[in-house]
Amino acid sequence: VDTMTDNKVRTVAEVRHAFSKFGGNMGTEGSVAFQFKHCGQLIFAPGTSEDKVMEVALESGAEDVISDDEGAIEVITSVADFEVVKNALEAAGLTPEVAEVTMRPENPIELSGDEAARMQKLLDAIEDLDDVQGVYHNAELDTE
């Protein structure tokens, strides 16, 4: 959870309350950071030419290009190379649906049923807090 605040005590109390209300625990600062990779992420819609994305991305310094089962293409970059890769892809006529520097989970965990619903409620509660700027998690929610 990334926050920006003028009152650290209030913000910590609000975030801790949200976690405890939905069955979670709040660890110390940075205690789960090792489970995430700070990187640039560009996601292209299904139907985008994978060969073209791969060629431009890798030539401009991307670390990895990943296709999912639905045909979406994800380009992973280092934080330092994010703008260079993004600009190269856009110059080649490839516009990403999502382009951001993020904390990408190293080991996603699939949740379904009640666990997924409870996790979604926790995420909603934390995201609704005024001082919260970003929420990163490793849950893949199957809410069907």
N, C-alpha and C positions, 0 to 999 in steps of 0.2 A: 504494500500500500504506500503510494507516494502522497505526501501531504504538503501543504503550504499554509502556514498559520502565523498569527500574531500572538497566540496563546497556546504554547505546547502542552500545558497541563490539561486544558479543556479538550484539545484534539485527541490526545492519548486516551483520556477518559471516554470520549465518544466512540473511538474506534474499539477500545477494549470492551465497552458495553455491547457494541454490535456483535463482536465475536462471541462473547459469552451468552448473549441472548439466543444465538443460533447454534450453540454447541461447539464453538471453536475456542481456540486459545490464542492469545497474542504473545508471540515470542519477543525476544530482545531485538534491537535494531540490527538488521543484516543477518539474522539467524537462519534464514532460508534462502539467502541470496545465491548460495552455491548451486541451488536447483534451477537457476535461470541463467540465460546467456544474454548479456546486454549487446544488442545488435540492431542493425537496420533491417527492415522487413518491407518488401514490396510484393503486393498480391495482385495478380492479373486474373481477369474473369475467364471462365471456361470459354473455349473457342479461340483464344489468343494463340498465335503460332508459337508452340513450345520451342521449335528449332531456332526461330528468330530471337526469342527472349533469351534462350541459353547462349547463343552466339554473342549477342551484344553484352549481356550481363557478365559472362566470364572474361570477355576481352577488356571490360572496363574495371575489373577487379572484384567482382562478387565472389563470395566464398562458396555458395551452393545455390542450386536451382532444384526445386522440389515440385513434382506434380502430384496432385491428390486424385482420388478415385473419380471425382466429379469433373475433372479437367481443369481445375484452377491451378495456377502456377505461382509458386512462392519463391522469391529471390531473397537470399540471406546475404547481408554484407557486414563488414565491420562498421563500427560507428564512424570511424574516420573516413571510410570510403563511401558512406551512404549517399551523400550529395553527388559525388562523381558518377556513381552507378545510376542513380535516379535520373540525372541530367542526360546521360548517354542513352538510356532507354527511352526517355521522352523525345530526344533528338531523332531517334530511329522510328518515331511514330507509335511507340508503345506507351500507353497511359495506364498506370496502375490504378486499381480501385482503392487500394490502401497503400500508403507510403508513410512509414513512421519509424522512429527509433523506439525500440521497445525492450521489454524483458521477456525473452522467449523461453518457455519451459523446456528443460532438458528431458524430463521423463513424465509425459502426460499420464494422467490416471482417469480411466473411464468411470463415470458415475451414472447410475440410472435409478429410476423409481423415486422412492422417498429421499434417498441420499442426494440425487440430482436436484430435487425440488428444494430441499433444505439448503443446499449449496447456492442455488439461484437466489433464494431469499436472503442469505448472508451477503452475496455479492451486491444485490439491490440495496440492502441496508447500508453497506459501506459506501457504495457509489453515491448514495443520496446525501451523505454528509458534506456540509459546505466546504470544509477544508481539504477534502480528498481530491487529488489531482489525477491519480491513476491507480488502477487495481490490476494486479497481475496474478494469475493463478495457473495451476497445472491440471485443472479438472476439464475433462471433455464431457460435457453434459448431454445425456440422452434423455430428453424430457418427454418422449413419446409414451 
